Amino acid sequence: MAWMTYISHWFEQDDWYEGLQRVNMSQVRQVGLLAAGCQPWNRDVCAASGDRFAYCATLAIYVYQLDHHYNEFKLHAIMSEHKKTITALSWCPHNPDLFASGSADNLVIIWNVAEQKVIAKLDNTKGTPASLSWCWNAGDAVAFASHRGPLFIWTISGPDSGVTVHKDAHSFLSDICIFRWHTQKKGKVAFGHIDGSLSIFQPGNKSQKHVLRPESLEGTDEEDPVSALEWDPLSTDYLLVANLHHGLRLVDSESLCCITTFSLPSAAASVQCLAWVPSAPGMFVTGVSNQSPTKNHYTSSTSEAVPPPTLTQNQAFSLPPGHAVCCFLDGGVGLYDMGAKKWDFLRDLGHVETIFDCKFKPDNPNLLATASFDGTIKVWDINTLTAVYTSPGNEGVIYSLSWAPGDLNCIAGATSRNGAFIWDIKKGKMVQRFNESKSTDKCRVQANIDIIRTIDGKILHKYRHPAAVFGCDWSQNNKDMIATGCEDKNVRVYYVATSSDQPLKVFSGHTEKVFHVRWSPLREGTLCSGSDDGSVRIWDYTQDACINILSGHTAPVRGLMWNPEIPYLLISGSWDCTIKVWDTREGICLDTVCDHGADVYGLTCHPRRPFTVASCSRDSTVRLWSLTPLITPLQINILADRSWEEIIGNTGCIPSPDSAIEPGAPPLLCGKVSRDIKQEIEKLSGNLRVKKLRWFSECLSMQNALKFLLHFYVFGCPVSTFQPPGGSDNLWTLVAVIKGQDDSLLPQNYCKGIMHLKHLIKFRTSEAQELTTVKMSKFGGGIGVPTKEERLKEAAQIHLWLGQIQRYCELMVELGEWDKALSVAPSVSVKYWKKLMQ
């Protein structure tokens, strides 16, 4: 316990608070991001340049960059200036820091990736840029075209800056799918059309419009859209063309003839994209969609990358160095190493559209569910930032969700098309549907009726309203009270224990529709409402009055959330793209967060982690926030082992409210979790300080203060190591190790987190040993299971990391990779190297 004594002594020094303040620079800090997936609706939505690649969600562009130190791709920037669906993306061939994007609101933007900012905008492009491409002959010009043309060329800077129209490329008879500039011949451009034809333009030559339709379409009115188009970089004339159904053609653009066609296997019925391999003349790569009726209708981001069939020695070949950026219909994005036949980067299962709602699982704060416009609910592990469950989909727009109580592992969702449903996440299927309510295209609307059911579908009450109902909420302090928000601008409170269908209270004051209502979990009779008038109102049911108006948002308010431990703390999210944190005692905005790139819809936190908050948005991301800097005085009192009166207070839920809700009073914990901790600690005997610190740090994510202390005086590790949402558990495990705890008491998941140095070699060696001793079935391990060779390679790599060179060499010899074994054998000894050489 020497370290605890030292920390106690440190509190008596004058400079400790200054050090703590350096950690608390901002009031609300982002601590996690669940990135969006790639949209599947438009074609030019991913691009690569050098050590970067980018892809488009609905409203945001994600840029990943290779971290050369770790040899992995990391999220570099999220660009989110567009307000409508992004339709195309093109990287500048002359400057790797620049790329252009177009969107459905007739906007083209030029971005600087290095500076993460917009450098030019072109509004009112007279049509949606269906495809865009930088002009290869000019470093500061980008071209774009709407579906029927014309082709516009925007010169961004210089004496000729402005927009011009291509003199020939207009008045097309069929919509443009895609166009590409020639990489060598100045001004030469090819267009692919929905009817399957090509149009080719070259300065000084006669324009060729709607030529070279696939032979199978000649003389018919059938359409077979051009899905991909690329010029051969090593030829002046050859053009590679993919039609959705007809397959692939190599076309001579000068003689206007088809040189050859490429037939695809039936399992790959349509080509969605293609690219020439720069390092291999004459070789190209295609992205295909599986349309076999007996198999999956598309390849997903979780599909196995299947190697080519085994070839004889005379037929064998190896792919050249190169990477392919792959986007999947389920929103997944990957970077595939063609030569090594492995994914260098793979992000699967991101939402590709607006996320309307998010909720933590009642019995597990590590699981977060999200509901999206894309028709799915996803469940995320917020520690690994990965999706662990996805609903079957095809539900229409899902506007809201709610977890079943406890460990039932079911989620209820409300949709725009199929009413409400209950999804069992373990079984992976819908177990109940409710379709009586007529739905509209508005969020959370159930016509003008609020319906209350039991979980088996039985209707208990129907409350009619004069207009559409947008939100409702049960009181956590009175199980029979429910509040609703209505399009008629009013808030209503109903008492469901009676048979009356009339509201007990009607609160008026908002000047636009009320979208959300939320009861305070700590102050009985207090509720809030958010409105399209941009305000949040605080209502007191017992006084029948509005007790405060929170003004500051500049657009409709959507997300609302009371903090479950601090009775006056309220968080709101708005269409103005901001999140605001309020002190409702005096109506003060404590902080405004502007990180989201579009409307903020949902806000949630888990009672067991009341200062870790999740938000969701129309920018298709979920973000995790830490609010602990807002309660610095409270953290100090806990760390300094002050009296319970300076840590825990009462609220209006208890007959004698204290100073917890008095204006200007320091924050006090008033929720169930903090009271439970107090009760547990008071039952114990002996030195309670460590228990008190541990329980409160795990509840409150007190990383700002506690990490600061442990960083300097115990671990000597980076301050960011134990970031919330899931870092505290591992921190206290390491504290126990330092104190000399028996290794047999370590938790089962210890080896998956941050390990003490003395365990690193032990656990990793054990992992390697397990990889080399697993028995393989004579029928193999099944789809997706690593082969014996792959297991041995992974084990060898672990031994190499641990410095166990001789064991690495032995495994390489077993795999037949003598060159790798011999190259490092001298590190063991010259004698050992000579032995291998023999």
CORURLIN-V171346 format. One line per field, one symbol per residue. psi: psi as a letter, one per 30 degrees, with the letter a starting at -180 (. if undefined). Layout:
# CORURLIN-V171346
psi->???
This chain:
# CORURLIN-V171346
psi->geeeeeeeeefflfgeeeeeeffhelekkkglkjllakkgeleigllljbgllllkaeflkkkkkkjfefhlkkkeljkifkflkkflkkkkffjffkllkllfghkkkkkjeefhlkfkkjlighlkjfklkkkffkfhkkllkaegalkkjjjellfgkaklkkfeilhkfkkkellkkkfejkfkkkkklegfllkkkkkflkkjkhlhlkeffkglglkikjflkkkjfglffkkkkkkeefbkkjkjfefhljellkkllffifkkfllkkjegjkfklkkklkjgkffakflklfgkkjklllklleffklkklkllkkkklfgflkljkjeefhlkfkjjlhkkgakjflkkkkegjffkkkkklfgglkkkkjfefhlkfkklfahgakjfllkkllbhfhkkklklfegbllkkjfefglkfkkjgekklaglkgkibgkjkkllfgfkkeljjklfakkellkkkffjfgkkklklfgglkkkkjfflfkgkkekjkkekflkkelkkkkffjkfkllkklfgglkkkkjeefhlkflkjkekglkkekkkkkgejffkkkkklfgglkkkkjfeghkjelkkgekgakkekkllkefifgjkklllfgglkkkkkgfffheeeeeeeeghllefgekllaffkfikagfgkkfklkkkgleeeeeeeeeeffllajfeeeeeeeeeeeghhfeeeeeeeeffeeglkefehklfgfeeeefeeeeeefgkkffgklegeffbklkeffeeeeeeeeeeeeffkkkkfglflkfkkleeeeeeeeeeeeeefgieeeeeeeeeefgieeeeeffeffeleeeeeeee.
